[in-house]
């Protein structure tokens, strides 16, 4: 019996390391602008709303709704078992995150579905944030 290859994992950068450290603790962080209070995700050196460099990490609830999604049947690499759901989630705090919806039948995923963050340890360095139906 052969084991399937592990999915490709992200390579944290100096900018994104606080996000990945928080995921290992089971926390979801986004950046909040100290000037305009806007939220930014993915990690950026400046606010996407006002371009201020004064961004701080802040914990969010990890709850939201599916904004858009697709079911993948032909992955870029065989390391990804199919089918899987790639979704954009509107976090309750007001920003969006691209993620996977797990722990449910892909046919049950729908726009407006309530979801919550769920963390899976993939290696000693990386824990990935996934979303699953809110319970």
C-alpha positions in Angstrom: 0.0 0.0 0.0 1.4 3.4 -1.0 0.7 6.5 0.9 -0.5 9.6 -1.0 1.9 12.5 -1.2 1.4 15.4 1.2 -0.2 18.6 -0.2 2.2 21.5 -0.9 2.5 23.6 2.2 3.0 27.4 2.4 6.4 28.9 3.1 5.9 31.6 5.8 7.6 34.9 5.2 8.7 37.5 7.8 5.4 39.3 7.0 3.1 36.3 7.3 4.8 34.5 10.2 2.5 35.9 12.9 -0.5 34.5 10.9 1.1 31.0 10.8 2.1 31.1 14.5 -1.4 32.0 15.4 -2.8 29.1 13.3 -0.6 26.7 15.3 -2.3 28.0 18.5 -5.8 27.6 16.9 -6.3 31.3 16.4 -7.2 33.2 13.2 -5.5 36.6 12.8 -6.0 39.3 10.2 -4.3 42.7 10.0 -6.2 45.8 11.3 -5.1 49.3 10.2 -4.4 51.7 13.1 -5.4 54.6 11.0 -8.6 53.7 9.3 -9.6 50.5 11.3 -9.9 48.5 8.0 -9.2 44.8 8.0 -6.7 43.3 5.5 -6.1 39.7 4.6 -3.8 38.3 3.0 -0.9 39.7 5.0 0.3 43.0 3.4 2.9 45.6 4.2 0.2 48.4 3.9 -3.5 48.8 4.4 -5.5 47.9 1.3 -8.0 50.6 2.3 -5.9 53.7 3.0 -2.3 52.5 2.2 -1.1 53.2 5.8 1.8 51.0 6.9 0.4 51.0 10.4 -1.0 47.4 10.5 -1.4 45.3 13.6 -2.5 41.7 14.0 -5.9 41.1 15.5 -7.7 37.9 16.3 -11.1 37.4 14.6 -13.8 34.9 15.5 -13.2 32.5 12.6 -16.9 32.5 11.8 -18.4 33.6 8.6 -20.5 32.7 5.5 -19.5 31.2 2.2 -19.4 34.1 -0.4 -18.4 32.0 -3.4 -17.1 28.5 -4.0 -16.1 25.9 -6.5 -15.8 22.1 -6.3 -12.4 20.9 -7.7 -12.4 17.6 -9.5 -9.1 18.0 -11.4 -6.4 19.2 -9.0 -3.1 20.8 -10.0 -1.3 17.9 -8.4 -2.4 14.4 -7.4 -1.5 15.2 -3.7 -5.0 16.8 -3.4 -7.7 14.2 -3.0 -10.8 15.1 -5.0 -13.4 16.4 -4.8 -12.6 19.4 -2.6 -14.2 22.7 -2.1 -12.3 26.0 -2.6 -14.3 28.9 -1.1 -14.1 32.6 -0.4 -15.5 33.1 3.1 -16.9 36.5 4.3 -15.6 36.6 7.9 -18.1 38.1 10.3 -15.6 40.9 11.1 -15.8 42.2 7.5 -12.9 40.8 5.4 -12.7 37.8 3.1 -10.5 34.7 3.2 -9.9 32.0 0.5 -10.0 28.6 2.1 -11.2 25.0 1.8 -14.6 23.9 3.2 -14.1 20.5 4.8 -16.0 17.9 6.9 -19.1 18.0 4.7 -20.3 16.7 1.4 -19.2 19.1 -1.4 -22.8 19.0 -2.7 -24.0 20.5 0.6 -21.9 23.6 0.3 -23.8 26.7 -0.8 -23.5 30.5 -0.9 -24.6 31.9 2.4 -23.7 28.7 4.4 -22.4 29.5 7.9 -18.9 28.2 8.5 -16.3 28.2 11.3 -12.6 27.9 11.2 -11.0 24.6 11.9 -7.2 24.0 12.2 -5.3 21.0 10.9 -1.6 20.5 11.8 0.2 19.6 8.6 3.8 19.6 9.9 5.8 20.9 12.9 5.8 24.4 11.3 2.5 24.6 9.5 -1.1 24.4 10.7 -3.7 25.2 8.0 -6.9 27.0 8.6 -9.9 25.3 7.0 -13.6 26.0 7.4 -16.4 23.6 8.1 -20.1 24.0 8.7 -20.8 25.9 11.8 -22.1 23.6 14.6 
